[in-house]
């Protein structure tokens, strides 16, 4: 058995170098033991001496650079085996039924979901440092997503000092360099986080090492921020989960109020801080939301995030949910095609929307698209006629109607897409003014 020791859980360069040498030396995947130095220590066996090159498709490199961040220990061997089979001429990437490929794709999906959770869910605690402020953020990742995403957050906040602390390790950005150090096992609250910082602030900067080499371009499908789109500052608030809402979310997990629960993977409940000034409501989870279990994380969610950011709204401070909490679809072969929910389904799920509204008490309820508008206003709504202005509601709060991002995604031509996207951003600027979020 050949023992390969990687420097860290996300030692991309180490894995690539070893994989290249092992494939060329025709080493069987079962004859390789992959271990991580930090976890086990010890000597590595030397890599076989080889020369020459072989081609690995770009799609596999990009998939592997995400999947390597998964927490499953078998990922290194699985990825090695895929590269070796492709190197031997097998058309693995074209075979959607291949069990190894499916497992790697599932890992990559889970990593992406976790990265999204980190990028949208971090809250920061400001602590004073050298007369200035450092923002301390706590996050418990399901996978090893800190290194690649810390780079992204550092780039998002070029002028700030910030530290992201997780049980796996911490990342520290001072405006010019990004260092990695020890982690903290548990941070039940702000005091625990602050106490850890007090004892680690010197240590962290001594021990830190930039021992991480997942390339951010490969790890994240995220384009650099255009210079004309300023970053929204870090949200300084601790997430105080509303216990009542958490309980409701768990109960909704076994909801049978309509038949949509049967084919769906899971209930996708809303999320966001309990004191959110506005609640954003979509129609229903899509394919990716159904798999991941969180609202608006797929293509429509990405468009919503972008439009919100352009309008100066920080999604992390808003409550985001759907009129219907299960994905309604018809299966066509391997694809699941979205189906618009019927009025009785929207009405049945209105129960959960009421529960969410009672807990959040948003000043403004933003309905995106006709299904959400029906759920909020209790009647059929023509979006073009009612969009873009405050609509008083019987409970004294205000509703606001705009288009659903999926509508824009479905438009056939570029010019129409651009026009409708600009109109969505204009509506969201009105939302920002109505809630006073700048
Ligand atoms: N579309 C929605 O309406 N909601 C989601 O969560 C995703 C897509």
Boltz pocket constraint, residues with backbone or C-beta under 6 A from the ligand:
constraints:
  - pocket:
      binder: B
      contacts: [[A, 282], [A, 283], [A, 284], [A, 285], [A, 286], [A, 289], [A, 294], [A, 295], [A, 296], [A, 297], [A, 298], [A, 300], [A, 301], [A, 321], [A, 322], [A, 368], [A, 406]]
      max_distance: 6.0
